[in-house]
Amino acid sequence: MTAPSPLPPPFAPPTRAELRGASLAGADLRGADLRFANLNTADLSGADLSGADLSGAEISGARLQDANLRGATLVGVCGINAKLMGAVLDDADLSRAFLHGAHLDGVSARATHFEWSRLMHARLAGGRFVGADLTGSALRFATAAGADFSFATLEFADLASADLSGALFHEAHLMSANFDRAFLAGVDFTRARLGRTLLVGCPSLHSATGLATAIDVAPSVIDLEAGRLEPDRPTGS
């Protein structure tokens, strides 16, 4: 009689690094394994985290301005009020990240993954999100004035009450996106793809450009009457 195969060893989760409040400014952390690490309030400004794995890490209140996160994995990261101003996030994966109130002003996030991420009240002014995937992302009350979303995918994205003044959506995919009461002064929708897109209650819609060139994949709801009203600028966060 053949002896039964031994049971596999129990799953051992990765060791959780406790780096809360650590001073790591300018540190070389390329390719580092920081899965589930506690980096809350840590100073990582100017650090090189390219290719690092921060899946499930906690970075709330952390300072990551001007950090290099190119190609890094931040799936499911929790970064409430994290400061990433000017950071490089190109080709990084921030899908399902919780970044409520995070500061992403001026970031470079080309071809970055933000699918189903939570960016409510976040600051993205002047950010470059060219070709980024923001499918299903929540951007309610976010401030993204002057941000570039050209060629980005924002299907099912919720941008209700966001300040998008001067933002670019050149050839962006906006199917089923929700712009309810968003501030759209000077927004450029040139050749954007619309379909079941909600542009309602947007008093500044009259000053948006490029809608005449948008590609209608399916019927959308566009409230032109509200677009003739002068709005109060949203307060953001």
Secondary structure, 3 states (H helix, E strand, C coil): CCCCCCCCCCCCCCCCCECCCCECCCCECCCCECCCCECCCCECCCCECCCCECCCCECCCCECCCCECCCCECCCCECCCCECCCCECCCCECCCCECCCCECCCCECCCCECCCCECCCCECCCCECCCCECCCCECCCCECCCCECCCCECCCCECCCCECCCCECCCCECCCCECCCCECCCCECCCCEECCCEECCCCCHHHCECHHHCEECCCCEECCCHHHCCCCCCCCC
